[in-house]
Amino acid sequence: MSGAASVERVKDRATGLDKFVLREARGSSVEVYLYGGQVTFWKNNFGQQLLFVSNKATFKPRKAVRGGIQICFPQLGNHGVLEQHGFARNRFWSVDESPPPFPVATSNCHIDLILKSSPEDLKIWPHSYEFRLRVALTPRGDLILTSRIKNISSDSKPFQFTFAYHTYFSVSDISEVRVEGLETLDYLDNLQSRKRFTEQGDAVVFESEVDKVYLSAPPKVVVIDHEKKRTFVLRKEGLPDVVVWNPWDKKDEEYKSMLCVGAAAIEKPVTLKPGEEWIGKQEISAVPSSYSSGQLDPELIRRMHTI
Ligand SMILES: O=P(O)(O)OC[C@H]1O[C@@H](O)[C@H](O)[C@@H](O)[C@@H]1O
């Protein structure tokens, strides 16, 4: 561990659940629960929470925690035989004490978690897997989630899954936010029975409920929050699609200060043969921005090129 970075296991007083707190020397921090392998807090160097967690979020197993970054596996949405967004977000994960060598760069300040097929889950999803999740915080406060999923079946059967990092960003006001990087892409509209359309605007903006899956998106997508003068830069690897969801007035008013944008693999489910491993990575940065007349500020341009 470099400098004053630390990783601490604590029992959350309010929820009674075990979580890990990752802290970096310059002040940024992350909280990740064993329940769901779910990141609930991601704070910048000034202690500002960058993720949305609903005021009504219950931390009561087996309900999903509403907010943060949900791990949706082995199914996204309700298109399949499993519960909405799969079961991984409703299970207790364990600490992965001795993970195999890590194939991609992350950061020294990290925690490794693991979820394995339980006898109970094998009844609803009859596939043996190991799901390793590394949650890492970089010295400058970027949050990197890396998932490694391996088929460990002893038979010769492959399995398939869909996946998403269902990431609830905290925003000032959804109507002041735009998402860039998805323009001209095809998307599946969950509000229209998953029909396929092509994005027409020069950015995604929000004037009503949005629930879409953008297909084969570029490796970098940005969420620009004019009012907060903050831009989230999301980079992804191994995850072709991007989920964009805001319920507008279908849920509480508080959801107007939330935008869910997350890297995903949905249109083409991932297939793993026994012994095969899949890797999907999402890296997010929060940078100060001023965005007017199409001009990004120099700091953002610098960060976007160096990330
Ligand atoms: O309430 P949940 O199960 O966490 O899901 C939240 C939303 O997640 C989105 O990905 C779905 O497309 C929405 O339909 C759903 O409402």
The ligand as an SDF file (V2000), in Angstrom:
LIG
                    3D

 16 16  0  0  0  0  0  0  0  0999 V2000
  -35.6730   -1.4040   -9.1940 O   0  0  0  0  0  0  0  0  0  0  0  0
  -34.5520   -2.2330   -9.7390 P   0  0  0  0  0  0  0  0  0  0  0  0
  -34.8810   -3.6890   -9.8200 O   0  0  0  0  0  0  0  0  0  0  0  0
  -33.2760   -1.9940   -9.0040 O   0  0  0  0  0  0  0  0  0  0  0  0
  -34.3290   -1.7310  -11.2120 O   0  0  0  0  0  0  0  0  0  0  0  0
  -34.1860   -0.3900  -11.5110 C   0  0  0  0  0  0  0  0  0  0  0  0
  -34.3010   -0.1640  -13.0220 C   0  0  0  0  0  0  0  0  0  0  0  0
  -33.1760   -0.7290  -13.6570 O   0  0  0  0  0  0  0  0  0  0  0  0
  -33.1370   -0.4990  -15.0650 C   0  0  0  0  0  0  0  0  0  0  0  0
  -31.9630   -1.0480  -15.5980 O   0  0  0  0  0  0  0  0  0  0  0  0
  -34.3210   -1.1680  -15.6780 C   0  0  0  0  0  0  0  0  0  0  0  0
  -34.2840   -1.0370  -17.0840 O   0  0  0  0  0  0  0  0  0  0  0  0
  -35.5780   -0.5290  -15.1020 C   0  0  0  0  0  0  0  0  0  0  0  0
  -36.7000   -1.0850  -15.6940 O   0  0  0  0  0  0  0  0  0  0  0  0
  -35.5900   -0.7150  -13.5980 C   0  0  0  0  0  0  0  0  0  0  0  0
  -36.6910   -0.0390  -13.0470 O   0  0  0  0  0  0  0  0  0  0  0  0
  1  2  2  0
  2  3  1  0
  2  4  1  0
  2  5  1  0
  5  6  1  0
  6  7  1  0
  7  8  1  0
  7 15  1  0
  8  9  1  0
  9 10  1  0
  9 11  1  0
 11 12  1  0
 11 13  1  0
 13 14  1  0
 13 15  1  0
 15 16  1  0
M  END
$$$$
